[in-house]
């Protein structure tokens, strides 16, 4: 997300084309600095304004320890963008939308599901920490799926929060001037009302969120970006995967 700047956005009619060797923002701030220096014939470029920021948003990772090369390649695409921002003093962070581990056995000879286990979250925390910027994560429908290791949602949730250094399931990070990143995570799996794969944000988080929004009004210039694993009911999203609505529990 780069507010006030639109990078390489275009709508073209006709067949889709693959654009090769096009700058996709990996040196956005460095290039802008060079341009300012050359155009204004000065030795230094201006410091980015306080409302600029860069956030890398990662969807469902479903990390599989047998396929780590894929994750390393994905990281190599993102890290240069974050380094470019950080080099100019721009606030940078990473947000993971949950579902951190593969929901199947990943160790030879073991029937245990990998998702939601201590090993899964240890591995995910190591990976998310390797981007060189602070990270936040919200809980998805697979993140408390360590059913062979943990007997209750509460125990699984405690491990999730402890490993990812989260004091609570929700989070709030100020990324720039009057700009907040806010996350709400799912807290049930075994005790879900309809199916274990529904995403449920508990009442405590919702009350916290309502207080936060009321304390940071848009009339005072606050911008709040909200992250959840699944779209809230009533969000107006017109398309959902069938498996998330078949039980009326999206």
C-alpha positions as MATLAB code, in Angstrom:
seq = 'XXXXXXXXXXXXXXXXXXXXXXXXXXXXXXXXXXXXXXXXXXXXXXXXXXXXXXXXXXXXXXXXXXXXXXXXXXXXXXXXXXXXXXXXXXXXXXXXXXXXXXXXXXXXXXXXXXXXXXXXXXXXXXXXXXXXXXXXXXXXXXXXXXXXXXXXXXXXXXXXXXXXXXXXXXXXXXXXXXXXXXXXXXXXXXXXXXXXXXXXXXXXXXXXXXXXXXXXXXXXXXXXXXXXXXXXXXXXXXXXXXXXXXXXXX';
ca = [
       0.000    0.000    0.000;
       1.504    3.315   -1.009;
      -1.035    6.115   -0.409;
      -0.851    9.174   -2.675;
       1.063    7.193   -5.276;
      -0.324    4.933   -7.980;
       2.322    2.578   -9.259;
       2.144    1.093  -12.750;
      -1.640    0.777  -12.766;
      -3.212    0.433  -16.207;
      -6.332   -0.937  -17.835;
      -5.772   -2.291  -21.323;
      -8.249   -3.688  -23.809;
      -7.433   -6.839  -25.746;
      -5.411   -9.937  -24.825;
      -3.567   -9.983  -21.537;
       0.125   -9.240  -21.846;
       3.059  -10.201  -19.657;
       5.191   -7.145  -18.997;
       8.838   -8.046  -18.646;
      11.587   -6.014  -17.004;
       9.152   -3.397  -15.701;
       9.855   -1.721  -12.395;
       7.144   -2.857   -9.988;
       8.109   -0.533   -7.166;
      11.147   -2.367   -5.789;
      13.174    0.866   -5.981;
      10.344    3.398   -5.832;
      11.857    5.655   -3.179;
      15.414    5.357   -4.466;
      14.270    6.237   -7.989;
      12.194    9.167   -6.731;
      15.176   10.473   -4.790;
      17.436   10.236   -7.860;
      14.836   12.037   -9.937;
      14.533   14.870   -7.416;
      18.306   15.300   -7.228;
      18.661   15.448  -10.995;
      15.663   17.708  -11.659;
      16.443   20.196   -8.893;
      20.254   20.046   -9.163;
      20.661   19.409   -5.427;
      22.830   17.063   -3.398;
      20.009   15.493   -1.357;
      16.356   14.712   -1.967;
      13.498   15.626    0.332;
      12.630   13.383    3.251;
       9.380   11.455    2.578;
       6.362   12.949    4.313;
       5.115   11.569    7.612;
       1.976   10.039    6.071;
       3.842    7.721    3.694;
       4.148    4.019    4.454;
       4.680    0.618    2.876;
       2.921   -2.580    3.961;
       3.476   -6.061    2.587;
       0.260   -8.081    2.898;
       0.565  -11.865    2.750;
      -2.482  -14.044    2.139;
      -2.846  -17.644    3.312;
       0.697  -19.011    3.492;
      -0.214  -22.633    4.301;
       3.496  -23.205    4.855;
       4.597  -26.709    3.917;
       8.053  -27.528    5.358;
       8.670  -29.777    2.346;
       8.386  -26.879   -0.122;
      10.458  -24.119    1.425;
      12.029  -22.990   -1.854;
       8.679  -21.537   -2.933;
       8.468  -19.385    0.199;
      12.048  -18.187   -0.164;
      11.328  -17.111   -3.738;
       8.197  -15.243   -2.684;
      10.137  -13.431    0.033;
      12.803  -12.396   -2.472;
      10.127  -10.507   -4.429;
       8.950   -8.545   -1.388;
      12.054   -7.775    0.650;
      13.533   -5.265   -1.854;
      10.325   -3.205   -1.679;
      10.491   -3.074    2.118;
      14.219   -2.310    2.130;
      13.683    0.522   -0.338;
      11.067    2.114    1.927;
      13.055    1.617    5.108;
      16.172    3.125    3.516;
      14.312    6.426    3.184;
      12.858    6.339    6.688;
       9.379    5.341    5.513;
       7.344    3.245    7.947;
       7.321   -0.374    6.770;
       5.648   -3.493    8.126;
       4.270   -6.871    7.102;
       0.773   -8.209    7.791;
      -0.077  -11.887    7.464;
      -3.760  -12.758    7.047;
      -3.434  -16.121    8.783;
      -3.739  -19.799    7.825;
      -0.034  -20.123    8.395;
       0.403  -23.897    7.996;
      -0.551  -26.671    5.606;
      -3.683  -28.495    6.759;
      -2.353  -32.001    6.162;
       0.350  -34.309    7.523;
       3.767  -32.990    6.487;
       6.145  -35.311    8.334;
       6.881  -38.758    6.987;
       5.308  -41.478    9.100;
       3.168  -39.073   11.151;
      -0.606  -38.664   10.696;
      -0.597  -35.359   12.623;
      -1.933  -32.308   10.786;
       0.747  -29.635   10.521;
      -1.500  -26.552   10.751;
      -1.887  -25.041   14.209;
       0.920  -27.026   15.841;
       3.804  -25.574   17.814;
       6.169  -26.595   15.021;
       3.967  -24.839   12.478;
       3.844  -21.561   14.377;
       7.556  -21.681   15.216;
       8.306  -22.119   11.529;
       5.870  -19.385   10.466;
       7.226  -16.949   13.060;
      10.766  -17.543   11.822;
       9.662  -16.953    8.230;
       7.619  -13.826    8.944;
      10.492  -12.403   11.005;
      12.901  -12.814    8.095;
      11.503   -9.924    6.003;
      13.475   -7.360    7.987;
      10.468   -5.360    9.238;
       7.995   -5.830   12.123;
       5.182   -8.255   11.360;
       1.610   -8.679   12.543;
      -0.647  -11.685   12.028;
      -4.364  -12.384   12.395;
      -5.711  -15.845   13.140;
      -7.427  -17.758   10.356;
      -9.590  -20.868   10.367;
      -6.568  -23.220   10.316;
      -4.376  -21.544   12.925;
      -5.967  -23.347   15.891;
      -6.085  -26.689   14.082;
      -3.424  -28.366   16.206;
      -5.970  -30.924   17.382;
      -3.452  -33.704   18.041;
      -1.252  -31.485   20.202;
      -3.791  -29.266   21.971;
      -7.023  -30.445   23.543;
      -8.686  -27.025   23.720;
      -8.941  -23.850   21.671;
      -7.647  -21.901   24.652;
      -4.410  -23.893   24.808;
      -3.903  -23.627   21.066;
      -4.640  -19.887   21.170;
      -2.132  -19.367   23.983;
       0.590  -21.036   21.906;
      -0.325  -18.980   18.818;
      -0.125  -15.678   20.701;
       3.017  -16.603   22.635;
       4.995  -17.766   19.613;
       4.058  -14.714   17.552;
       4.620  -12.358   20.521;
       1.004  -11.198   20.509;
      -0.365   -9.958   23.854;
      -3.870  -10.383   22.397;
      -5.367  -11.899   19.258;
      -6.169   -8.423   17.919;
      -3.496   -5.875   17.070;
      -3.078   -2.169   16.400;
       0.070   -0.660   14.866;
       0.579    2.981   13.956;
       2.431    2.825   10.651;
       2.446    6.535    9.756;
       1.025    9.854   10.863;
      -2.609    9.265   11.894;
      -2.584    5.893   10.135;
      -3.366    2.619   11.917;
      -3.097   -1.009   10.898;
      -5.676   -3.010   12.858;
      -6.214   -6.777   12.907;
      -8.969   -9.035   14.280;
      -8.421  -12.791   14.506;
     -10.498  -15.941   14.788;
     -10.487  -17.490   18.270;
     -12.441  -20.749   17.877;
     -11.962  -24.035   16.076;
     -13.074  -26.992   18.203;
     -15.920  -25.015   19.765;
     -17.215  -23.387   16.556;
     -21.007  -23.311   16.348;
     -21.475  -24.645   12.821;
     -18.195  -25.916   11.421;
     -14.626  -25.767   12.654;
     -13.654  -23.744    9.595;
     -15.841  -20.745   10.241;
     -14.007  -17.561   11.167;
     -15.257  -16.010   14.398;
     -14.134  -12.729   15.943;
     -15.196  -12.771   19.596;
     -17.179  -10.113   21.427;
     -14.145   -8.899   23.372;
     -12.316   -8.032   20.147;
     -15.379   -6.330   18.671;
     -15.784   -4.157   21.771;
     -12.082   -3.275   21.612;
     -12.436   -2.408   17.917;
     -15.446   -0.161   18.506;
     -13.542    1.741   21.199;
     -10.500    2.106   18.956;
     -12.518    3.518   16.052;
     -14.374    5.960   18.297;
     -11.053    7.202   19.710;
      -9.542    7.762   16.239;
     -12.231    9.626   14.272;
     -11.845   10.280   10.565;
     -12.867   13.881   11.233;
      -9.469   14.290   12.882;
      -7.673   12.797    9.899;
      -7.258    9.225   11.129;
      -7.084    6.397    8.577;
      -7.723    2.846    9.801;
      -6.875   -0.204    7.689;
      -8.590   -3.326    9.062;
      -7.343   -6.879    8.447;
      -9.288  -10.099    9.026;
      -8.889  -13.576    7.620;
     -12.359  -13.593    6.056;
     -14.626  -10.727    5.011;
     -17.072   -9.683    7.740;
     -20.720  -10.529    7.182;
     -22.294   -7.394    5.760;
     -19.118   -6.274    3.997;
     -20.872   -6.316    0.628;
     -18.448   -8.768   -0.966;
     -20.291  -10.340   -3.889;
     -18.285  -13.555   -4.293;
     -17.264  -16.119   -1.679;
     -15.859  -19.619   -2.031;
     -18.609  -22.202   -1.647;
     -16.958  -24.045    1.221;
     -17.097  -20.894    3.327;
     -20.851  -20.397    2.946;
     -22.249  -23.921    2.625;
     -23.032  -24.055    6.362;
     -24.157  -20.460    6.616;
     -21.117  -19.590    8.664;
     -18.901  -17.339    6.509;
];
